[in-house]
């Protein structure tokens, strides 16, 4: 199963909104085939692994598959979707045992396999598999995406200065790493304040990922309650998918067909975040990355919606003129009354990347 988890990593940037899955087929204690989930509408991991066996063994593939064991990181699908159910192909191939890391609450593959007389065992490396697909499980179980809040700041928690001297606080290496985070995200959410101040692109610009030959740019979402956008912002003119959430829509001249203006109802003056998340859930968003200023960061923190913080901390002190990354008193062990569990610290260029889980009371 450890090998299947490694194979699943090949699907990291291409499989969404489907889960990241790896499959390994074993016969006589030897691996005879491997596979992973491809782009939506293409082969799932189990089918990819079966085809891998057929490609390697040609006319002997049927005898190799018969009586073999399948190790798969997620319960095989049982429903007809863009592709046929994987359970049917597993049964047809003559596989006799299936070892599953995590169950899929949206499928009934386990029952289908047992009914077909296949021996099934679950829970092997379940923790690792669940972590690999935390966004998928969040959407299925909580009806909202897994939410990462990315913050680039100084040692004293500043994301900029009142006078706005420096555009970049962190190093080139940190900024490059952010592009990998974006490539793993289905969507990025920011606010009108950030758009007006920085006019960001919020896309993926990493040469190393271009070989995948898929569109890695996440869908972009802007919270703009009073619709202050002019229509000339990069986000609205570069042809990428952008959705603007507002309280009341109005016509913006020469708006690209790739841009949508969506009215979100609510009693407050601002666009309600939970309504936005409901919208994203309907869009099959597994992983949401928040790249915003202190107001939106504070709103997500207040609502206890952030699942993970990723801090890129530059060895700088911005001092009394700094703009904090939230409205709360902050340190890297707590944010206001929210404690942080530090999961990982690594050096990137001259900076530190700190990954932390909030512990809400």
C-alpha positions as CSV (number, residue, x, y, z in Angstrom):
1,X,0.0,0.0,0.0
2,X,2.9,2.3,0.6
3,X,3.8,1.9,-3.1
4,X,0.3,2.7,-4.1
5,X,0.4,5.9,-2.1
6,X,3.6,6.9,-3.9
7,X,2.0,6.1,-7.3
8,X,-1.0,8.2,-6.3
9,X,1.2,11.3,-6.2
10,X,1.4,11.2,-10.0
11,X,-2.3,12.4,-10.0
12,X,-1.7,15.4,-7.7
13,X,-1.9,18.1,-10.3
14,X,-4.3,16.5,-12.9
15,X,-7.1,14.5,-11.3
16,X,-9.4,17.1,-9.6
17,X,-12.3,17.1,-8.8
18,X,-11.7,13.3,-8.7
19,X,-9.7,12.1,-5.7
20,X,-6.0,11.3,-6.0
21,X,-5.7,7.5,-6.2
22,X,-2.9,5.0,-6.7
23,X,-3.3,1.3,-7.5
24,X,-0.8,-1.6,-7.5
25,X,-1.5,-5.2,-8.7
26,X,0.5,-8.0,-7.1
27,X,0.9,-11.6,-8.2
28,X,3.1,-14.2,-6.4
29,X,4.5,-11.4,-4.2
30,X,5.6,-9.3,-7.2
31,X,4.2,-6.1,-8.6
32,X,2.9,-6.7,-12.1
33,X,1.1,-3.4,-12.7
34,X,0.6,0.1,-11.4
35,X,-1.7,3.0,-12.2
36,X,-3.0,6.3,-11.0
37,X,-6.0,8.5,-11.6
38,X,-5.8,10.6,-14.8
39,X,-7.8,13.7,-15.9
40,X,-11.5,13.7,-15.4
41,X,-13.2,11.5,-18.1
42,X,-10.0,9.4,-18.4
43,X,-8.9,6.2,-16.7
44,X,-9.1,5.8,-12.9
45,X,-6.2,4.2,-11.0
46,X,-7.6,0.7,-11.1
47,X,-8.2,0.7,-14.8
48,X,-4.8,2.3,-15.4
49,X,-3.1,-0.5,-13.4
50,X,-5.1,-3.3,-15.3
51,X,-4.1,-1.7,-18.6
52,X,-0.5,-1.6,-17.4
53,X,-0.6,-5.3,-16.8
54,X,-2.1,-6.0,-20.3
55,X,0.6,-3.8,-21.9
56,X,3.4,-5.6,-20.1
57,X,2.2,-9.2,-20.4
58,X,0.3,-9.0,-23.7
59,X,-1.4,-12.4,-24.4
60,X,-0.4,-13.7,-20.9
61,X,-2.0,-10.8,-19.1
62,X,-5.3,-12.6,-18.4
63,X,-3.5,-15.4,-16.5
64,X,-1.4,-12.8,-14.7
65,X,-4.5,-10.9,-13.6
66,X,-6.5,-13.9,-12.6
67,X,-6.1,-14.6,-8.8
68,X,-4.0,-11.4,-8.3
69,X,-4.3,-8.9,-5.5
70,X,-5.1,-5.2,-5.9
71,X,-3.9,-2.6,-3.5
72,X,-5.7,0.7,-4.0
73,X,-5.6,3.9,-1.9
74,X,-9.4,4.6,-2.1
75,X,-12.5,2.4,-2.4
76,X,-13.1,1.7,-6.1
77,X,-15.9,3.5,-7.7
78,X,-19.2,1.7,-8.3
79,X,-21.2,4.4,-10.1
80,X,-21.5,5.1,-13.8
81,X,-20.0,8.6,-14.4
82,X,-17.7,9.9,-17.1
83,X,-16.1,6.5,-17.0
84,X,-17.5,3.0,-16.3
85,X,-17.4,1.7,-12.7
86,X,-14.0,0.4,-11.7
87,X,-15.7,-2.4,-9.7
88,X,-16.9,-4.0,-13.0
89,X,-13.4,-4.1,-14.5
90,X,-11.9,-5.5,-11.3
91,X,-14.4,-8.4,-11.3
92,X,-14.0,-8.9,-15.1
93,X,-10.2,-9.1,-14.7
94,X,-10.4,-12.0,-12.2
95,X,-8.7,-10.2,-9.3
96,X,-9.3,-12.2,-6.2
97,X,-8.3,-9.8,-3.4
98,X,-8.6,-6.1,-3.0
99,X,-6.9,-4.2,-0.2
100,X,-8.3,-0.6,0.3
101,X,-6.7,2.2,2.3
102,X,-9.7,4.5,2.7
103,X,-13.5,4.0,2.2
104,X,-15.3,6.4,-0.1
105,X,-18.6,7.6,1.4
106,X,-19.9,8.5,-2.0
107,X,-19.5,5.0,-3.4
108,X,-20.6,1.4,-2.7
109,X,-17.7,-0.3,-4.3
110,X,-16.9,-2.3,-1.2
111,X,-20.4,-4.0,-1.3
112,X,-20.1,-4.7,-5.0
113,X,-16.7,-6.4,-4.7
114,X,-17.8,-8.6,-1.8
115,X,-21.0,-9.5,-3.6
116,X,-18.9,-10.7,-6.5
117,X,-16.9,-13.0,-4.2
118,X,-13.8,-10.9,-4.0
119,X,-12.0,-10.8,-0.6
120,X,-11.7,-7.2,0.7
121,X,-9.7,-5.7,3.5
122,X,-9.8,-2.0,4.4
123,X,-8.0,0.5,6.6
124,X,-4.4,-0.2,5.5
125,X,-2.5,3.1,5.6
126,X,-5.9,4.8,6.0
127,X,-4.4,7.9,7.7
128,X,-2.0,8.6,4.9
129,X,-4.6,8.0,2.3
130,X,-7.1,10.4,4.0
131,X,-4.5,13.1,4.2
132,X,-3.7,12.7,0.5
133,X,-7.4,13.3,-0.3
134,X,-8.3,15.7,2.5
135,X,-9.9,18.1,0.0
136,X,-12.1,15.4,-1.6
137,X,-13.2,14.1,1.8
138,X,-13.9,17.7,3.0
139,X,-16.2,18.3,0.1
140,X,-18.0,14.9,0.5
141,X,-18.3,14.9,4.3
142,X,-18.5,18.7,5.1
143,X,-20.0,20.1,1.9
144,X,-17.1,22.6,1.6
145,X,-13.6,22.6,0.4
146,X,-10.5,22.1,2.5
147,X,-9.3,25.7,3.1
148,X,-5.6,26.7,3.2
149,X,-4.7,30.3,4.1
150,X,-1.4,31.3,2.6
151,X,0.4,34.2,4.3
152,X,3.7,35.8,3.2
153,X,4.9,38.0,6.0
154,X,7.8,39.4,8.1
155,X,8.9,37.9,11.4
156,X,6.6,40.4,13.2
157,X,3.6,39.4,11.2
158,X,3.5,42.2,8.6
159,X,2.2,41.6,5.1
160,X,3.2,45.1,4.0
161,X,3.6,48.6,5.2
162,X,1.2,51.5,5.3
163,X,3.5,53.4,2.9
164,X,3.6,50.4,0.6
165,X,7.4,50.6,-0.1
166,X,8.1,47.0,-0.9
167,X,5.9,44.8,-3.2
168,X,7.7,41.6,-2.2
169,X,8.4,40.6,1.4
170,X,9.5,37.1,0.8
171,X,12.2,35.6,-1.5
172,X,11.9,34.4,-5.1
173,X,12.2,30.8,-3.9
174,X,9.2,31.3,-1.6
175,X,7.2,32.9,-4.4
176,X,8.0,30.0,-6.7
177,X,6.8,27.5,-4.0
178,X,3.5,29.4,-3.9
179,X,2.9,28.5,-7.5
180,X,3.1,24.8,-6.6
181,X,0.5,25.4,-3.9
182,X,-1.7,27.1,-6.5
183,X,-1.3,24.2,-8.9
184,X,-2.6,21.8,-6.2
185,X,-5.6,24.0,-5.5
186,X,-8.9,24.0,-7.4
187,X,-9.6,27.6,-6.6
188,X,-8.0,30.8,-5.1
189,X,-10.1,33.3,-3.2
190,X,-9.0,36.9,-2.7
191,X,-10.6,40.3,-2.0
192,X,-11.1,43.5,-3.9
193,X,-8.6,45.3,-1.7
194,X,-5.8,42.9,-2.8
195,X,-6.9,43.2,-6.4
196,X,-6.9,47.0,-6.4
197,X,-3.6,47.2,-4.4
198,X,-1.6,44.5,-6.3
199,X,-3.5,43.7,-9.5
200,X,-2.4,40.0,-9.1
201,X,-2.5,37.3,-11.8
202,X,-3.1,34.4,-9.3
203,X,-2.2,31.8,-11.8
204,X,0.5,29.1,-12.1
205,X,3.8,30.1,-13.7
206,X,6.3,27.3,-13.1
207,X,8.2,25.9,-16.1
208,X,8.8,22.6,-14.3
209,X,5.0,21.8,-14.4
210,X,4.5,22.6,-18.1
211,X,5.4,19.1,-19.1
212,X,2.1,17.9,-17.7
213,X,0.4,19.6,-20.6
214,X,-2.7,20.4,-18.6
215,X,-4.2,23.7,-17.5
216,X,-3.0,24.0,-13.9
217,X,-4.4,27.5,-13.3
218,X,-7.0,27.4,-10.4
219,X,-10.3,29.0,-10.8
220,X,-10.2,32.5,-9.3
221,X,-12.8,34.0,-7.0
222,X,-12.9,37.7,-5.9
223,X,-15.0,39.0,-3.0
224,X,-16.2,42.4,-4.1
225,X,-19.4,43.3,-2.1
226,X,-19.9,46.7,-3.8
227,X,-18.5,45.6,-7.2
228,X,-15.6,48.2,-7.3
229,X,-13.8,46.4,-10.1
230,X,-13.3,48.6,-13.2
231,X,-13.0,45.8,-15.7
232,X,-9.3,46.6,-16.5
233,X,-7.8,44.3,-13.9
234,X,-5.5,41.4,-15.1
235,X,-7.9,38.9,-13.5
236,X,-10.7,40.1,-15.8
237,X,-8.7,40.4,-19.0
238,X,-6.3,37.5,-19.3
239,X,-8.9,34.9,-20.3
240,X,-8.6,32.8,-17.2
241,X,-11.7,31.6,-15.3
242,X,-12.7,34.3,-12.7
243,X,-15.9,34.7,-10.6
244,X,-16.7,37.9,-8.8
245,X,-19.0,37.7,-5.8
246,X,-21.0,40.8,-5.0
247,X,-24.1,41.9,-3.2
248,X,-25.7,43.6,-6.2
249,X,-24.5,43.2,-9.8
250,X,-24.0,45.8,-12.5
251,X,-22.8,45.8,-16.0
252,X,-19.1,46.0,-16.6
253,X,-18.0,47.1,-20.1
254,X,-16.1,44.6,-22.3
255,X,-16.2,41.8,-19.8
256,X,-14.4,38.6,-20.9
257,X,-16.7,35.5,-21.4
258,X,-14.5,33.8,-18.9
259,X,-15.6,36.2,-16.1
260,X,-18.8,35.7,-14.2
261,X,-20.5,38.1,-11.8
262,X,-22.4,36.3,-9.1
263,X,-24.8,37.9,-6.6
264,X,-24.7,36.3,-3.2
265,X,-27.6,37.2,-1.0
266,X,-27.3,37.8,2.8
267,X,-28.3,40.1,5.6
268,X,-24.8,41.7,6.2
269,X,-23.2,44.4,4.1
270,X,-20.5,42.0,3.0
271,X,-20.8,38.9,0.9
272,X,-21.4,36.0,3.3
273,X,-18.5,33.6,3.3
274,X,-20.5,30.5,4.1
275,X,-22.8,31.2,1.1
276,X,-19.6,31.5,-1.1
277,X,-18.4,28.1,0.2
278,X,-21.8,26.6,-0.7
279,X,-21.3,27.9,-4.2
280,X,-17.8,26.4,-4.4
281,X,-19.1,23.1,-3.2
282,X,-21.6,23.0,-6.1
283,X,-18.6,23.7,-8.4
284,X,-16.9,20.5,-7.0
285,X,-14.1,22.5,-5.4
286,X,-12.0,20.2,-3.2
287,X,-9.2,22.5,-2.3
288,X,-9.5,26.3,-1.8
289,X,-6.5,28.6,-1.2
290,X,-7.1,31.9,0.4
291,X,-4.6,34.6,-0.8
292,X,-6.0,37.8,0.6
293,X,-5.5,40.7,3.0
294,X,-6.2,41.1,6.7
295,X,-10.0,41.7,6.4
296,X,-10.7,38.4,4.6
297,X,-8.2,36.5,6.6
298,X,-9.9,37.8,9.8
299,X,-13.3,36.8,8.5
300,X,-12.2,33.3,7.8
301,X,-10.4,33.1,11.2
302,X,-13.5,34.5,13.0
303,X,-15.7,31.9,11.2
304,X,-13.3,29.0,12.1
305,X,-13.1,28.0,8.5
306,X,-9.4,27.8,7.9
307,X,-8.1,24.2,8.0
308,X,-4.4,25.0,7.5
309,X,-2.1,28.0,7.6
310,X,1.0,28.2,5.4
311,X,3.3,31.0,6.5
312,X,6.2,32.1,4.3
313,X,8.2,34.1,6.9
314,X,10.9,36.5,5.7
315,X,13.8,37.4,8.1
316,X,12.6,41.0,8.2
317,X,11.0,43.3,10.8
318,X,8.6,45.8,9.3
319,X,8.0,47.7,12.6
320,X,5.3,50.1,13.6
321,X,4.2,50.9,10.0
322,X,3.4,47.3,9.2
323,X,0.0,46.0,8.1
324,X,-0.8,42.8,10.1
325,X,-2.1,39.7,8.3
326,X,-5.2,39.8,10.4
327,X,-7.1,42.1,12.8
328,X,-6.1,39.9,15.7
329,X,-3.1,39.9,18.0
330,X,-0.8,37.4,16.4
331,X,2.2,35.2,16.9
332,X,3.2,32.0,15.3
333,X,2.0,29.9,18.2
334,X,-1.5,31.5,18.4
335,X,-3.8,33.9,16.5
336,X,-5.8,35.7,19.0
337,X,-7.4,32.9,21.0
338,X,-6.7,30.3,18.4
339,X,-3.7,28.0,19.1
340,X,-1.6,26.6,16.2
341,X,-0.2,23.2,16.0
342,X,3.0,23.5,14.0
343,X,3.2,20.6,11.6
344,X,6.3,21.4,9.6
345,X,9.1,24.0,9.3
346,X,11.4,24.2,6.3
347,X,13.9,26.6,4.8
348,X,13.1,28.1,1.4
349,X,15.7,30.5,0.2
350,X,16.3,33.0,3.1
351,X,12.7,32.4,4.4
352,X,11.0,29.8,6.6
353,X,7.9,28.0,5.4
354,X,5.7,27.1,8.4
355,X,2.7,24.8,8.0
356,X,0.3,24.9,10.9
357,X,-3.2,23.6,11.9
358,X,-5.5,25.9,13.9
359,X,-7.0,24.5,17.0
360,X,-10.3,26.1,17.5
361,X,-12.0,26.3,20.9
